[in-house]
Amino acid sequence: MSEYAKNKPAGFKNAIEKVAIVGAGGTIGSHIVSALLKSGKHTVTALSRKDSNNKLPNGVSVAPVDYSDESTIVEALKGQEFFIITVSPTAPRDTHSKLVQAAAKAGVPYIMPNSYAGDIEQVQLGVDTLVGAVAKANREEIEKLGMQWIAVCCGFWYDYSLAGGEARFGFDFDKHTLTIYDDGQTKNSVSTLAQVGRAVANVLSFPLLPQDENDKSLTISSWLNKAVYLKSFVVNQNEIFESVKRVTGTTDADWTVTHENTKQRYEEGMALVKKGNMSGFGKLLYSRAFYPEDPSNCAAKAQDELLGLPEEKLDDATKDGIELVKELQKRPERMAS
């Protein structure tokens, strides 16, 4: 049975106004926060470790928490209407569950789980990359505790992946080397960090519920327990390389290019992970996404127009990615994970 705003009690606000976020100063969290603040429709509360040195933008309320004391997380989440989880891949494995359980106790109705990646319906890709089962369990836990979720299917983060070293899109900008998967012709749908931030803010800026049965406009409720899909570009490595050369003013002669078989590269990455060496994870993740017969490409489901997302220019995003290189190199856990 559909819910309508007209049936709600007096005083009901048909909007999400109070948004809490974990990881507000992080890679994707900072872009989500920026877009939420820019919308002017939300108050943003950042849950932050008491010893955190992250500098957050003006307009963000900070709620200090102690992850070993659930009551501090519950207290920080009381009264919040939507909870966005963005956590580092190096965070303790029980972090997501701790946050979800605290949100349930605080009465938060909606959660965006830590799943800013490929298509959640592309099951085999999720199995092969070791992330599908974890993401599915996170969503199921949210439902089991009586809350609802909205996942984000955006593909790889273009600028981040370009900057993140040879294990990702194959580029080493210091050495001017490029590893191309197979023939470099397999396309992935990808999104810039800024586009992901805009998508999240735009979804949360719609009314929560339709006014009545005749109201066919977009509402947040249409995405509950589903994914929002977006893309910035659908590109292959050869196209990315052409963009890099344009942006850097380089030519083929300036680069050392090698080709590797995606399946062999995937197996090498998996072998490292099985030995406990997580530097193999990026290798298996990205090589698997470029399998010619089953690439990470959810462009057909992208809702960019519905969400009012701008068209971006590939070379602008490439420039942003190259500028990210030095920043990521200061964070070895990001380069290795």
URRA-V357338 format. One record per backbone hydrogen bond with DSSP energy under -0.5 kcal/mol. CO is the residue of the C=O (numbers start at 1). NH is the residue of the N-H. E is the energy in kcal/mol with one decimal. If there is no record, write none. Layout:
co->CO nh->NH e->E
co->CO nh->NH e->E
This chain:
co->3 nh->210 e->-0.5
co->4 nh->7 e->-1.2
co->5 nh->8 e->-1.7
co->9 nh->12 e->-1.8
co->12 nh->14 e->-0.6
co->13 nh->15 e->-1.9
co->14 nh->208 e->-0.7
co->15 nh->17 e->-0.7
co->17 nh->19 e->-0.8
co->17 nh->43 e->-2.8
co->18 nh->81 e->-2.1
co->18 nh->82 e->-1.3
co->19 nh->45 e->-2.6
co->20 nh->84 e->-3.1
co->21 nh->47 e->-2.5
co->22 nh->86 e->-1.4
co->23 nh->26 e->-1.9
co->26 nh->30 e->-1.9
co->28 nh->32 e->-1.9
co->29 nh->33 e->-2.7
co->30 nh->34 e->-2.1
co->31 nh->35 e->-1.9
co->32 nh->36 e->-2.5
co->33 nh->37 e->-2.7
co->34 nh->38 e->-2.0
co->35 nh->39 e->-1.6
co->36 nh->40 e->-0.9
co->36 nh->41 e->-0.6
co->36 nh->42 e->-0.5
co->37 nh->40 e->-0.7
co->43 nh->19 e->-2.7
co->43 nh->45 e->-0.5
co->44 nh->46 e->-0.5
co->44 nh->61 e->-2.7
co->45 nh->21 e->-2.5
co->45 nh->47 e->-0.6
co->46 nh->63 e->-2.9
co->47 nh->23 e->-0.7
co->48 nh->65 e->-2.4
co->49 nh->52 e->-2.1
co->54 nh->56 e->-0.6
co->57 nh->60 e->-1.5
co->59 nh->44 e->-0.6
co->59 nh->61 e->-0.5
co->61 nh->46 e->-3.4
co->61 nh->63 e->-0.5
co->62 nh->64 e->-0.6
co->63 nh->48 e->-2.0
co->65 nh->50 e->-1.2
co->65 nh->67 e->-0.5
co->66 nh->69 e->-2.4
co->69 nh->72 e->-1.6
co->69 nh->73 e->-0.8
co->70 nh->73 e->-0.6
co->70 nh->74 e->-2.5
co->71 nh->75 e->-2.3
co->72 nh->76 e->-1.7
co->73 nh->77 e->-1.5
co->74 nh->78 e->-0.9
co->75 nh->78 e->-0.6
co->77 nh->80 e->-2.0
co->81 nh->110 e->-0.6
co->82 nh->20 e->-2.9
co->83 nh->85 e->-0.5
co->83 nh->112 e->-2.8
co->84 nh->22 e->-2.4
co->84 nh->86 e->-0.6
co->88 nh->91 e->-1.9
co->92 nh->95 e->-2.0
co->94 nh->98 e->-2.4
co->95 nh->99 e->-2.2
co->96 nh->100 e->-2.5
co->97 nh->101 e->-2.7
co->98 nh->102 e->-2.0
co->99 nh->103 e->-2.3
co->100 nh->104 e->-2.2
co->101 nh->105 e->-1.9
co->102 nh->106 e->-1.7
co->103 nh->107 e->-0.8
co->103 nh->108 e->-2.4
co->104 nh->107 e->-0.8
co->106 nh->79 e->-0.7
co->109 nh->148 e->-2.2
co->110 nh->83 e->-2.1
co->111 nh->113 e->-0.7
co->111 nh->150 e->-1.6
co->112 nh->85 e->-2.7
co->113 nh->115 e->-2.3
co->115 nh->117 e->-0.8
co->115 nh->152 e->-1.3
co->117 nh->154 e->-2.2
co->117 nh->155 e->-2.6
co->119 nh->122 e->-1.7
co->121 nh->123 e->-1.6
co->122 nh->126 e->-1.7
co->123 nh->127 e->-2.2
co->124 nh->128 e->-2.8
co->125 nh->129 e->-1.9
co->126 nh->131 e->-0.8
co->126 nh->132 e->-2.3
co->127 nh->130 e->-1.1
co->131 nh->135 e->-2.4
co->132 nh->136 e->-2.4
co->133 nh->137 e->-2.4
co->134 nh->138 e->-2.2
co->135 nh->139 e->-2.0
co->136 nh->140 e->-2.5
co->137 nh->141 e->-2.2
co->138 nh->142 e->-1.6
co->139 nh->143 e->-2.0
co->140 nh->144 e->-2.7
co->141 nh->145 e->-1.6
co->142 nh->147 e->-2.3
co->143 nh->146 e->-2.2
co->148 nh->111 e->-2.5
co->149 nh->225 e->-3.6
co->149 nh->226 e->-0.8
co->151 nh->153 e->-0.5
co->151 nh->228 e->-2.7
co->152 nh->117 e->-1.5
co->152 nh->154 e->-0.7
co->153 nh->230 e->-2.1
co->156 nh->158 e->-0.7
co->156 nh->191 e->-2.4
co->157 nh->161 e->-2.8
co->158 nh->162 e->-2.3
co->159 nh->163 e->-1.7
co->160 nh->164 e->-1.3
co->161 nh->169 e->-1.3
co->165 nh->168 e->-1.9
co->165 nh->170 e->-0.7
co->170 nh->179 e->-1.9
co->171 nh->173 e->-0.5
co->172 nh->176 e->-1.3
co->172 nh->177 e->-1.7
co->176 nh->256 e->-2.3
co->177 nh->172 e->-2.5
co->178 nh->180 e->-0.6
co->178 nh->258 e->-2.5
co->180 nh->182 e->-0.5
co->180 nh->260 e->-2.6
co->181 nh->184 e->-2.5
co->184 nh->238 e->-1.9
co->188 nh->190 e->-0.5
co->188 nh->235 e->-2.2
co->189 nh->156 e->-0.6
co->190 nh->232 e->-3.8
co->190 nh->233 e->-2.0
co->191 nh->158 e->-2.4
co->192 nh->196 e->-2.0
co->193 nh->197 e->-2.1
co->194 nh->198 e->-2.5
co->195 nh->199 e->-2.4
co->196 nh->200 e->-2.3
co->197 nh->201 e->-2.3
co->198 nh->202 e->-2.8
co->199 nh->203 e->-2.4
co->200 nh->204 e->-2.1
co->202 nh->205 e->-0.8
co->203 nh->206 e->-1.3
co->204 nh->16 e->-0.5
co->207 nh->220 e->-2.8
co->208 nh->221 e->-1.9
co->210 nh->5 e->-2.6
co->211 nh->6 e->-2.0
co->212 nh->215 e->-1.6
co->214 nh->216 e->-0.9
co->218 nh->207 e->-0.5
co->219 nh->222 e->-1.3
co->220 nh->223 e->-2.2
co->221 nh->224 e->-1.0
co->223 nh->226 e->-1.8
co->226 nh->151 e->-2.1
co->228 nh->153 e->-2.9
co->229 nh->303 e->-2.6
co->233 nh->190 e->-2.8
co->233 nh->235 e->-0.5
co->235 nh->188 e->-2.8
co->236 nh->240 e->-2.0
co->237 nh->241 e->-2.7
co->238 nh->242 e->-2.1
co->239 nh->243 e->-2.0
co->240 nh->244 e->-2.7
co->241 nh->245 e->-2.5
co->242 nh->246 e->-2.0
co->243 nh->247 e->-2.6
co->244 nh->248 e->-2.6
co->245 nh->249 e->-1.3
co->245 nh->250 e->-1.2
co->251 nh->254 e->-1.8
co->252 nh->255 e->-1.7
co->255 nh->257 e->-0.7
co->256 nh->178 e->-2.4
co->258 nh->180 e->-3.2
co->260 nh->182 e->-3.5
co->261 nh->265 e->-2.6
co->262 nh->266 e->-2.7
co->263 nh->267 e->-2.2
co->264 nh->268 e->-2.1
co->265 nh->269 e->-2.3
co->266 nh->270 e->-2.6
co->267 nh->271 e->-2.2
co->268 nh->272 e->-1.7
co->269 nh->273 e->-2.1
co->270 nh->274 e->-2.5
co->271 nh->275 e->-0.9
co->272 nh->275 e->-0.6
co->272 nh->277 e->-2.7
co->273 nh->276 e->-2.0
co->276 nh->278 e->-1.0
co->277 nh->280 e->-1.7
co->278 nh->281 e->-1.5
co->278 nh->282 e->-0.5
co->279 nh->283 e->-0.6
co->280 nh->284 e->-2.3
co->281 nh->285 e->-2.9
co->282 nh->286 e->-2.4
co->283 nh->287 e->-1.8
co->284 nh->288 e->-2.0
co->285 nh->289 e->-1.5
co->286 nh->290 e->-0.8
co->287 nh->290 e->-0.8
co->288 nh->291 e->-1.7
co->289 nh->296 e->-2.2
co->291 nh->294 e->-1.0
co->295 nh->297 e->-1.3
co->296 nh->189 e->-1.8
co->298 nh->301 e->-1.4
co->299 nh->302 e->-1.2
co->303 nh->307 e->-2.4
co->304 nh->308 e->-0.6
co->304 nh->309 e->-2.7
co->305 nh->308 e->-1.1
co->313 nh->317 e->-1.9
co->314 nh->318 e->-2.5
co->315 nh->319 e->-2.3
co->316 nh->320 e->-2.1
co->317 nh->321 e->-2.3
co->318 nh->322 e->-2.5
co->319 nh->323 e->-1.9
co->320 nh->324 e->-1.0
co->321 nh->324 e->-0.6
co->321 nh->325 e->-0.6
co->322 nh->325 e->-1.0
co->324 nh->328 e->-2.5
co->325 nh->329 e->-2.0
co->326 nh->330 e->-0.8
co->327 nh->330 e->-0.7
co->328 nh->331 e->-1.9
co->331 nh->334 e->-1.7
co->331 nh->335 e->-1.5
co->332 nh->336 e->-1.9
co->333 nh->337 e->-1.4
